[in-house]
Amino acid sequence: MSFLNADEPNVVDLIVDFGLEVLWHPSLGLELGDNAQKVFWDCARGERPLDIFVFEGTVIEAPNGTGRMDMFADRPMKDWVTDLCAAAQIVVAIGDCACWGGIPATEPNPSASTGLQFHKRKKGGFLGPTSGRGWAFR
């Protein structure tokens, strides 16, 4: 995953040196099940501040625009992404998949994968390729 590939600073330095609180990450998060759902719902409802939403992976819209091919907590992940983007002060798409859909978005694209560039919002954020060269965290 692109976030974990950061090297200048690396992900540990980024979190420790800058005092970041990672609310949830599929590889780093301690919250599972109901606890993870609570984090998502609290942020989506504005009950917990979400300063920066870092997104990796594609936004899956299949089948037929429902997004039900990629579910979390009985909800399409694309709906979570929409709500969390709206709640966040800044949205960061890291990696080819998050930016433009990556390889999954190439034809025939059975998952109807897209990147965040196709889900625009009015307030701050940026798109970029993998973070291996450290550009995203400088």
C-alpha positions as CSV (number, residue, x, y, z in Angstrom):
1,M,0.0,0.0,0.0
2,S,1.3,3.4,-0.9
3,F,1.0,5.0,2.5
4,L,3.1,2.3,4.0
5,N,5.8,2.8,1.3
6,A,6.5,6.4,2.3
7,D,10.2,6.9,2.8
8,E,10.9,10.6,3.4
9,P,9.6,10.6,6.1
10,N,8.7,7.0,6.6
11,V,5.3,6.2,8.0
12,V,6.5,5.6,11.5
13,D,8.4,9.0,11.6
14,L,5.4,10.7,10.0
15,I,3.1,9.5,12.8
16,V,5.5,9.9,15.7
17,D,7.4,13.1,14.8
18,F,4.3,15.0,13.7
19,G,2.1,13.6,16.4
20,L,-0.5,12.3,14.1
21,E,-3.4,10.2,15.3
22,V,-4.2,7.5,12.8
23,L,-7.9,6.8,13.4
24,W,-8.0,3.7,11.3
25,H,-5.9,1.9,8.7
26,P,-6.5,-1.7,7.4
27,S,-2.9,-2.7,8.3
28,L,-2.1,-0.4,11.3
29,G,-5.5,0.1,12.9
30,L,-6.2,-1.6,16.2
31,E,-10.0,-1.2,15.9
32,L,-11.9,-4.1,14.4
33,G,-15.5,-4.9,13.9
34,D,-17.9,-2.7,15.8
35,N,-15.1,-0.5,17.1
36,A,-13.9,0.2,13.5
37,Q,-17.5,0.9,12.5
38,K,-17.8,3.4,15.3
39,V,-14.8,5.3,14.1
40,F,-16.2,5.5,10.6
41,W,-19.7,6.5,11.7
42,D,-18.4,9.1,14.2
43,C,-16.3,10.8,11.5
44,A,-19.0,10.6,8.9
45,R,-21.5,12.2,11.2
46,G,-19.1,14.9,12.3
47,E,-19.1,13.6,15.9
48,R,-15.3,13.1,15.7
49,P,-13.1,15.6,13.8
50,L,-11.4,14.3,10.6
51,D,-8.7,16.6,9.7
52,I,-7.1,14.6,6.9
53,F,-8.7,11.7,5.0
54,V,-6.0,9.7,3.3
55,F,-7.5,7.3,0.7
56,E,-5.8,4.4,-1.0
57,G,-7.4,2.0,-3.5
58,T,-10.1,2.4,-6.0
59,V,-13.7,3.5,-5.6
60,I,-15.7,0.5,-6.7
61,E,-19.0,1.3,-8.3
62,A,-20.1,-2.1,-9.5
63,P,-22.6,-3.6,-9.9
64,N,-24.7,-1.0,-11.7
65,G,-23.4,2.0,-9.8
66,T,-24.4,0.5,-6.4
67,G,-20.9,-0.1,-5.1
68,R,-22.1,-3.3,-3.5
69,M,-19.1,-5.2,-4.8
70,D,-17.0,-3.6,-2.0
71,M,-18.9,-3.5,1.3
72,F,-18.0,-2.4,4.8
73,A,-20.4,-2.4,7.8
74,D,-23.3,-3.4,5.5
75,R,-22.7,-0.3,3.3
76,P,-20.9,0.2,0.0
77,M,-17.4,1.5,0.6
78,K,-18.1,4.2,-2.1
79,D,-20.7,5.7,0.3
80,W,-18.2,5.7,3.1
81,V,-15.7,7.5,0.9
82,T,-18.3,10.1,-0.1
83,D,-19.2,10.8,3.5
84,L,-15.7,10.8,4.8
85,C,-14.5,13.1,2.0
86,A,-17.3,15.5,3.0
87,A,-16.4,15.4,6.6
88,A,-12.6,15.8,6.2
89,Q,-10.9,19.2,6.0
90,I,-8.3,17.8,3.6
91,V,-8.6,14.7,1.3
92,V,-5.4,13.0,0.0
93,A,-5.5,10.3,-2.6
94,I,-2.3,8.3,-2.6
95,G,-1.4,5.9,-5.3
96,D,-2.5,5.3,-8.9
97,C,-5.6,3.4,-7.8
98,A,-6.8,6.2,-5.5
99,C,-6.1,8.9,-8.1
100,W,-7.4,7.5,-11.3
101,G,-8.5,4.0,-10.6
102,G,-5.2,2.3,-11.4
103,I,-5.0,-1.1,-13.1
104,P,-8.5,-2.1,-11.9
105,A,-10.0,0.8,-13.9
106,T,-8.6,-0.4,-17.2
107,E,-10.8,-2.1,-19.7
108,P,-12.9,-4.2,-19.2
109,N,-13.1,-2.8,-15.7
110,P,-15.7,-5.3,-14.3
111,S,-15.6,-3.6,-10.9
112,A,-16.4,-0.2,-12.4
113,S,-13.4,1.2,-10.5
114,T,-12.6,4.9,-10.4
115,G,-10.3,7.2,-8.6
116,L,-11.1,10.2,-6.5
117,Q,-10.5,12.6,-9.4
118,F,-14.0,11.4,-10.6
119,H,-15.5,12.2,-7.2
120,K,-14.6,15.9,-7.0
121,R,-15.2,18.1,-4.0
122,K,-14.9,21.8,-3.5
123,K,-12.6,22.0,-0.6
124,G,-8.9,21.2,-0.3
125,G,-7.2,18.0,-1.3
126,F,-4.6,16.6,-3.7
127,L,-4.0,13.6,-5.9
128,G,-0.7,11.9,-6.5
129,P,1.1,8.7,-7.4
130,T,2.8,6.4,-4.9
131,S,4.5,8.0,-2.0
132,G,7.8,6.0,-2.4
133,R,9.7,9.1,-3.3
134,G,8.3,10.9,-0.3
135,W,6.6,13.7,-2.2
136,A,3.3,13.3,-0.4
137,F,4.7,13.9,3.1
138,R,7.2,16.7,2.6
